[in-house]
Amino acid sequence: MRVALINPRWSFEGSIYFGCRHPHLASEFGTTRQLLEADGHTVLLLDAHMFDLSHADVRAELAAFRPEMTVITTAPTYLFWRCAQPELRICQELVSAIRDLSPRMVAVGPHGSSTPRTALRKLDVDMVIMGECEEPLAELAGGSEEVSGSCFWQGQEIAVRGGPRAARFVDTPPLVWPAEMIRRHRHHHHRFDAEPDAPGAEVEASRGCPYSCSFCAKTHFRDAYRRRPVDAVLREIDGLVAQGVDYIYFVDEIFLPNAELLAGMAERDVRFGVQTRIDLWTPDMIRALGRAGCVSIEAGVESLTVEGRAALNKKCRLSTDELAERLLVAGDNVPFVQANLIEMPDDDEETVAAWRRRMRDAGIWANDPVPMFPYPSSPAYRSLWGECDDHAWERAVDYYLDSFCTMSDLQDDRPLRLDELEATAP
């Protein structure tokens, strides 16, 4: 089968989107491509964001390729599935531009995972995959008509088969990316210690998270914690270094201490960044992280009170002072450390301001507390409204805009409501 995998050229004007706007490697499609090619399929991996391709450019590429199945993702790579933009405007525009070029159109991503019927209707595709998409797409290409974790049209009705899928992941071989894609990847995600002078890349050493914090929208995708063998991860990194990469960002939901991986990284001439919880790292392991080449840590602290962290279901065993001490150790060993804060009613404004000054004086960046967006599929959403229905994304955006008078320092403009954002799409 001839299969096209498309990462759209993203634009987020008016969106509540919190993620990075630069292009990143679409690891969900990297793994899917290797599975499909191993089964003998012909694959076109078309990253419109990385290559700055318009909808017309994508259409021209597809017309030349003549796909039998076309797959688009509704969020910019696995790294941002947990904080995806609520709107489907860009995907709607792209599907409208290419719909006639493929007999089967499939969508993957967090929108179809949480609200499959809504995604199917809004996008005018034939099917959406719920959950992690690599294995279901391989099954579809192989001719299976009963793929678990799918939502599709059955005549004039919508059918749902099974629930969100989870991939094995642990046997994922080293990913190999086209040289031109790596050459164009000039962004070093979440790196602030140096300006990039060589390509960057993203690598997935683990998937999922053993915790269930209320703000995290991972329930319908990338939920259970799994870890790849260190040897496979290091061989993938060696391949990237051979292509000129000198900075890796681990897209793991939570980068947990792994002495074997850190020892392997220390032997390689490459820097890297991670997102983690600082309470899970002992001072000795933090120092080992720095020796391994880590130059960026994004650490989830979220709240400065025991009550606030309990409300977020953090299950944190350290006090606020102990968290600060771990962050200070990290600041002594890693060039850039960020402590993420969420706006919580139990956190006194003056206490937060004083704590942020203390961190800033120590060279650690702590953000102005961010209003929490109740992503569909997150425990926060379910505590407010129960399980997701067809209007979950609209309800979450309306709640967010009605609840907060000011946005976070991560957003430039006040976001628009979902119907406004999607009004111009076909």
Secondary structure, DSSP 8 states (H G I E B T S, - for coil): -EEEEEE-----TT----S--S----HHHHHHHHHHHHTT-EEEEEETTTTT--HHHHHHHHHHH--SEEEEESSSSGGGGGG--S--HHHHHHHHHHGGG-S-EEEESHHHHH-HHHHHHHHT-SEEE-B--HHHHHHHHTT-S--TTEEEEETTEEEEES--B----TT-------HHHHHH----TT--SS--SS-EEEE-SEES-S---TT---TTSS-S-EE--HHHHHHHHHHHHHTT--EEEE--SS----HHHHHHHHTSS-EEEEEE-GGG--HHHHHHHHHTTEEEEEEEEE-SSHHHHHHTT----S-HHHHHHHHHHHHHHSSEEEEEEB--TTS-HHHHHHHHHHHHHTT-EE---B-----TTSHHHHHHH-S--TTHHHHHHHHHHHH-SS--TT-SS----HHHHHTT--
